[in-house]
Amino acid sequence: MEVRAKLKFARIGPRKAQLVADLIRGKGSEEALSVLMFTKKSAAKTISKLLKSAIANAGQNKTIDVDRLYVKKITVDQGPTMKRFMPRALGRATTIRKRSSHILIVLDEK
């Protein structure tokens, strides 16, 4: 039985989060948590919290064995982009794009 956890509007770029998501796809839940703990990327902390949330969601269902969970699917999609402006030389302005992500984790039993 599948268990989901979703994080919307995470303030990290989707390309940066995708690199971390690729590390844990298909791994067991405990192994994925240990990989995320030793990963130095900033997205690892966010995805780790989301993975712990998915495991806690599975713990609420009495028919699921939490020790047998694995990461069946993890997707990182692009969220809305906030646009800010920075002043530059000669009266110009450049755009700063602050990107966000939508992250979905699906766990399943082996």
N, C-alpha and C positions, 0 to 999 in steps of 0.2 A: 504494500500500500504506500502510495506516494505522500510525502509531506513537503509543503512549500513554505518558503519565507521570502518576502519581497521587500526591498529597500528602494524607495523612490526619491528622486531629487538629491542624491548623494553628491556632495560638492567635490567631486574628483573627476577628472577627464576620463571618458570611456576607453581611450586607448591605453591609458596607464592602468586602469582597473582590469582591462582584458588580459594584460600580461600576467597578473596575479591569478586571475580566474583560470588561465590555462594550466597553471601549476597544480591545481587540485582537482581538476575534472577527472572523474572516474575513480578517485581514491576513496578509501574508507574514511569515515568521519573522524576517527581519532588520528589517523595518519595525516589527514588534511589539516587538522588543527595544529599538529606539530610542525608541518611544513610552513604554515602561515606564521607561527610563532617565531621562526628563525628567518623569515623573509624580511629584508630591509626596506621594502617598498612601502609607501604611505598607505596604499590601498589595502595592504595586508591586514591592518588593524580593523578597517571597516568591514572587510569580507569575513574576518574572524568573528566579529560580533554577530554578523548575519548568520553565519554557520552555527554558532552557539544558540541563536534564536530558533533556527530550524530544528536543532536537536531537542530543544526544550518543547517545541510544538509536537514533536514525535513522542515525547515522554508523556504527554497528556492523553494519548491514545493507548489504551491498555493492551491492544492486540499487537502492537509493534515492539519488537526487541531492539532497544536503542543501541546495543553493542554490535548489531549486524548492519547498521546503516552505511551507505556509501553515497557519494555525490553523483547522482544520476545525470543531472543537467545543471549547468550554471551559465547564465547569459548576462551580458553587460550591454545594455542598449543606451543610446544617447538620449539625454533629457534636454530640457530647454537650456538655452545659452543666454546668460546675462551679458549685456554689452555695456562696457564702460569706456570712457575716453580719457586719454592722457595727453596733456599739452606737450607740444614739441617745438622745435626751433622755428622761427619766422612766422609765428602765429598759427601754425598748423596743429592738428590733433590726430592722434592715431587711435584705433579701436583696440580695446582689450576684451577678449572673449573669455568669460568665466564659464567653463563648461560644467555640466552636471550629468549624472548617470542614473539609470534605473537598473538595479541588479536583482536577479531572480535565482534562487537556489532551490533545486528539487532533490530531495533525498529519497532513497528507496531501500528496501531490505534486500540482502543478497539471498 
